[in-house]
Amino acid sequence: MTERKKYTAEFKQRAVDLVIDSGRPIAQVSVDIGVKEGTLGNWVRKYRQDHPEEFAGDAPESVAYAEHQRVLKENAKLKQEVEFLSKVSAFFASKQQS
């Protein structure tokens, strides 16, 4: 059976600081320090949850996602309108030829 590695609180904090301060991806930092990506991701997520005041400026990502969802809905609506107008156009074109 594989024994779980135990990391000190100091090591975890330094790893989290490295991700946050450097802006490097968790995947890259995890390889550099020899910790599994999921483990480091959990540490970073927990730190962000415990210190939300430090990440108040990170909201644009969620705003960008909301904007993305809005644009997708608008795009779907416009596609329906184009499809409808194509059918109407074909209908009137066939009537005009008769």
Long-range contacts (C-beta under 8 A, 24 or more apart in sequence): 7-35, 12-43, 15-40, 15-43, 16-40, 16-43, 16-44, 16-47, 19-44, 20-44, 20-47
